[in-house]
C-alpha cells in the first residue's frame, strides 16, 4: 500500500479527526504548510496560537510533523512525489480562500495520479447540507436552526494516532525544506493546543455552562467558554463539545445555539463568498460612509480605545491587550464604528481579523454585517446601540471598564462620568445622540435616489 499524506489546516488535533480515521492502514506522513498569504494576514497572537498548537502535535508524533513553507500548490505535490503518495487526506475547508486553494491543489495533484480526499469539516453540519425543501439555502437563522437540528451530526470520530505508522520526515532526503512552527514570542491569555482545549472545555462544563444563558452577556464576569480560538484552529471539534452538552438545560441549549450560529455564518459565506468583503444585502451599497482624513483620525482613536466612551474603549483595549474581546462588547464597538462614526464596516472587520486570536472570516464578517444592518438576520438599521446604556446594562458595576481603562480605575460612575473625566482620559469624540440621528438619516436615504 502506498504511503499517504495527512495535511493539517484548521484541524490541529489528533482526536475526533475524521481525516485521520479515513487514512486506513497506510503509512502516514503528517504535514503543515505555512502559506505566506495566510501568514501575512495573521496577527502575532494568532500565529503564536498556531505555532503552539503545531508544536504540541509534533511532540505527540515524536517530532514527525513536517512543517514547511510555501504555496500548497507547489509544496503538496512535491511531498507526494517524494514519498510516492497517491492520496492527500484533509478536513474540508469551506472558506472562499480554502475552496480556491483546494481546487488548485487537487488540479496540481492530478498529473501525479494523486487525489485530494476531504473527510469531515470544522463544523457540526457542513455548509450546503442544511437547505430548504427546494434545495435553496437559508437566509434567516431561526428556520436554519430548526432544520439544522433535524439534519443532525455524527458522533465524534474515533481517531487514534497510536493506531497508525507515522513516517519520520527526518529520514527522507528530497522533501521540501523543513521550517519551525511560528513563534512570535507573544503572550497568550489562554494556552493553545488540543490538551488545553479539552481542559478548558471540561472547566466550562463543570463551572460555566449552567449559567451560560445569562452570564454570557456580562463582560465583567467569566461567563463565556472562551473556546472560540480552539474552534477557529480546530484544536477541538464542535462534535466533541456537542456530545457533552445537556441540551435539555437552559445553558446547554443556549450554547448549542451559538454553535449553530457558527455553522450558519459558514454556510452563508460558502453560498455567497463575495459577502466576505461586500454587503450581503446589496441594497446597502448606496449608504454614505465617511472615508476622509477626519474619518481616518476617528478610526485611529477607535482602534486605540481613545473614543471617550468607556465601554467602547475598554473593548478596544481588551482587544489590543489580549487578542480577545467579549462578544457583547464586539457588538457595541461595531455599532459605534458603523453608526456613530459612519465608517465602513470593512475597516472594523479587517482590524478585528488582524488582532483577534479567534479571527474567523465567516463569523467575523457576518457579525460585522449584522451590526451594520447589511447582512442576513441583520439588526434593523434603526437599531443603534447607545454605548453608555449598554455599559450600564451589561457592566453595571463598571468592573470591566476599570480593568481595561486604568485612567478610570478610581472612578465610581465609569459609564456616565458625571463627576468629570480624570486627567488623561479623552472627551467623547462624537455626540452619540447627534450621530444616531445622522445614521438614521443616511440609512433612510437608501433606495430613494435610484
Residue pairs with C-beta under 8 A, 6 or more apart in sequence:
1 24
1 25
1 26
1 27
2 26
2 84
2 85
2 86
2 87
3 26
3 27
3 28
3 29
3 83
3 84
3 85
3 167
4 23
4 24
4 26
4 27
4 28
4 29
4 85
4 86
4 87
4 88
4 89
5 28
5 29
5 31
5 76
5 79
5 80
5 83
5 85
5 87
5 88
5 89
6 19
6 20
6 23
6 28
6 29
6 30
6 31
6 89
7 31
7 32
7 33
7 72
7 76
7 88
7 89
7 90
8 30
8 31
8 32
8 54
8 57
8 65
9 32
9 90
9 91
9 93
9 98
9 234
10 91
10 93
10 98
10 122
10 232
10 233
10 234
11 17
11 19
11 91
11 120
11 122
11 234
11 237
12 50
12 53
12 54
12 57
12 193
12 194
12 233
12 234
12 235
13 57
13 194
13 197
13 234
13 235
13 236
13 237
14 20
14 57
14 60
14 61
14 159
14 161
14 194
15 156
15 159
15 160
15 161
15 194
15 240
16 156
16 157
16 159
16 236
16 237
16 239
16 240
17 91
17 120
17 157
17 159
17 237
18 91
18 119
18 120
18 157
18 159
19 89
19 90
19 91
19 117
19 118
19 119
19 120
20 28
20 89
20 157
20 159
20 161
20 164
21 119
21 157
21 158
21 159
22 89
22 117
22 119
23 89
23 164
26 87
27 164
27 165
27 166
27 167
28 164
28 165
28 166
28 167
29 64
29 66
29 79
29 83
29 85
29 166
29 167
29 169
30 57
30 61
30 64
30 65
30 66
30 166
31 65
31 66
31 67
31 68
31 76
31 79
31 169
32 54
32 57
32 65
32 66
32 67
32 68
32 181
33 68
33 69
33 70
33 72
33 75
33 76
34 67
34 68
34 69
34 70
34 179
34 182
35 70
35 71
35 72
35 101
36 69
36 70
36 71
37 71
37 97
38 97
39 47
39 182
41 353
41 354
42 50
42 359
43 323
43 354
43 355
43 356
43 357
43 359
44 184
44 186
45 184
45 186
45 188
45 323
45 355
45 357
46 323
46 356
46 357
46 359
47 182
47 184
48 182
48 183
48 184
48 185
48 186
48 188
48 192
49 188
49 192
49 229
49 233
49 357
50 181
50 182
50 192
50 233
51 181
51 182
51 183
51 184
52 181
52 188
52 191
52 192
52 193
53 192
53 193
53 194
53 233
53 235
54 65
54 67
54 181
54 182
55 181
55 193
56 192
56 193
56 194
56 195
57 65
57 194
58 64
58 65
58 67
58 181
60 161
61 161
61 166
62 166
62 168
63 168
63 170
64 166
64 167
64 168
64 169
64 170
66 79
66 169
66 175
66 178
67 178
67 179
67 180
67 181
68 75
68 79
68 175
68 176
68 177
68 178
68 179
69 75
69 177
69 179
70 176
72 101
72 104
72 105
73 101
73 104
73 105
73 108
74 108
75 176
76 88
76 105
76 108
76 109
77 105
77 108
77 109
77 112
77 114
78 175
78 176
79 85
79 175
79 176
80 86
80 88
80 109
80 112
80 114
81 112
82 172
82 174
82 175
82 176
83 167
83 172
83 175
85 114
86 112
86 113
86 114
86 115
87 114
87 115
87 117
88 105
88 109
88 114
88 115
88 116
88 117
89 117
89 119
90 102
90 116
90 117
90 118
90 119
91 118
91 119
91 120
91 121
91 122
91 234
92 102
92 118
92 119
92 120
92 121
92 126
93 99
93 101
93 102
93 121
93 122
94 121
94 123
94 126
94 127
94 128
94 266
94 269
94 270
95 266
95 269
95 270
95 361
95 362
96 269
96 273
96 276
96 361
97 361
99 270
99 273
102 116
102 118
105 116
106 115
106 116
109 115
109 116
120 157
120 237
121 127
122 231
122 234
122 237
122 238
122 266
123 238
123 262
123 263
123 266
124 148
124 153
124 238
124 239
124 242
124 259
124 260
124 263
125 148
125 151
125 152
125 153
125 263
127 263
127 266
127 267
127 269
127 270
127 271
128 137
128 267
128 270
128 271
129 151
130 138
130 144
130 147
130 148
130 151
130 263
130 267
131 137
131 138
131 147
132 138
132 143
132 147
137 267
137 268
137 271
138 144
138 147
138 264
138 267
139 268
139 376
140 376
140 377
141 260
141 261
141 264
141 376
141 377
144 260
144 264
144 267
145 257
145 260
145 264
148 260
148 263
148 264
149 260
153 239
153 242
154 239
155 239
155 243
156 237
156 239
156 240
156 243
157 237
157 239
169 175
169 178
188 323
188 357
189 322
189 323
189 324
190 196
190 200
190 226
190 229
192 229
192 230
192 233
192 235
193 235
194 235
194 236
196 230
196 235
197 227
197 230
197 235
197 236
198 236
198 240
200 225
200 226
200 227
200 230
201 225
201 227
201 230
201 236
201 240
201 241
201 244
204 225
204 226
204 227
205 244
208 215
208 222
208 223
208 224
208 225
208 251
209 225
209 245
209 249
209 251
209 252
209 255
210 249
210 251
211 223
211 251
212 223
212 224
212 225
212 251
212 252
212 254
212 255
213 250
213 251
213 253
213 254
214 223
215 221
215 222
215 223
215 224
216 223
216 224
216 254
216 327
216 328
217 223
217 328
217 394
218 328
218 394
218 395
219 314
219 315
219 326
219 328
219 329
219 394
219 395
219 400
220 394
220 395
220 396
220 397
220 398
220 399
220 400
224 326
224 327
225 255
226 324
227 236
227 241
228 324
228 358
228 360
229 324
229 357
229 358
230 236
231 238
231 262
231 358
231 360
232 357
232 358
232 359
232 360
238 259
238 262
241 259
242 256
242 259
245 252
245 255
245 256
246 252
247 253
247 256
261 363
262 360
262 362
262 363
265 362
265 363
265 365
265 366
265 367
266 362
266 363
268 275
268 280
268 362
268 366
268 375
268 376
269 275
269 276
269 361
269 362
269 365
269 366
270 362
272 280
275 365
275 366
275 369
275 375
276 361
276 365
277 346
277 349
277 365
278 285
279 285
279 369
279 372
279 374
279 375
280 366
280 369
280 374
280 375
280 376
281 373
281 374
281 375
281 376
281 378
283 446
283 447
284 372
284 373
284 374
284 446
286 445
286 446
286 447
286 449
286 450
287 442
287 443
287 445
287 446
288 342
288 442
288 445
289 342
289 343
289 344
290 298
290 341
290 342
290 343
291 343
291 344
295 341
295 342
295 343
298 341
298 343
298 429
298 430
299 337
299 341
299 343
299 347
301 307
301 426
301 429
302 312
302 316
302 333
302 336
302 337
302 341
302 343
302 348
303 316
303 320
303 351
304 316
304 320
305 312
305 313
305 314
305 315
305 316
305 317
305 320
305 404
305 405
306 313
306 426
306 429
307 313
307 316
307 336
307 426
307 428
307 429
307 430
308 421
308 425
308 426
308 427
308 428
308 429
309 336
309 387
309 388
309 428
309 432
310 391
310 398
310 401
310 405
310 408
310 414
310 415
310 417
311 329
311 332
311 387
311 388
311 390
311 391
311 394
311 395
311 400
311 401
311 415
312 332
312 333
312 336
312 387
313 401
313 404
313 405
314 329
314 395
314 400
314 401
314 403
314 404
314 405
315 325
315 326
315 329
315 330
315 332
315 333
315 404
316 325
316 333
317 404
317 405
318 324
318 325
318 326
318 329
318 404
319 325
319 352
319 355
319 356
320 355
321 404
323 355
323 356
323 357
324 356
324 357
324 358
325 333
325 352
325 356
326 400
328 390
328 394
329 400
330 352
330 367
331 367
331 370
331 371
331 385
332 385
332 387
332 390
332 391
333 348
334 345
334 348
334 367
334 368
334 371
334 372
335 371
335 384
335 385
335 387
336 385
336 387
337 343
337 345
337 347
337 348
338 345
338 348
338 368
338 371
338 372
338 439
339 384
339 385
339 435
339 436
339 439
340 384
340 387
340 430
340 432
340 435
340 436
340 439
341 429
341 430
341 435
342 435
342 438
342 439
342 442
345 368
345 369
345 371
345 372
345 374
346 368
348 368
349 364
349 365
349 368
352 359
352 364
352 368
353 359
353 361
353 364
356 364
366 375
366 376
368 375
369 375
369 376
369 378
370 376
370 377
370 378
370 379
371 379
372 378
373 379
373 380
373 381
373 383
373 443
381 440
381 443
381 446
382 440
382 443
384 436
384 439
384 440
386 432
386 436
387 432
388 415
388 416
388 432
391 398
391 401
391 414
391 415
392 415
392 416
395 401
395 415
398 408
398 411
398 412
398 413
398 414
398 415
401 408
401 414
401 415
402 408
402 409
402 411
402 414
405 414
405 425
407 422
407 423
407 424
407 425
408 414
408 417
408 422
408 425
410 422
411 417
411 419
411 422
412 419
413 419
421 427
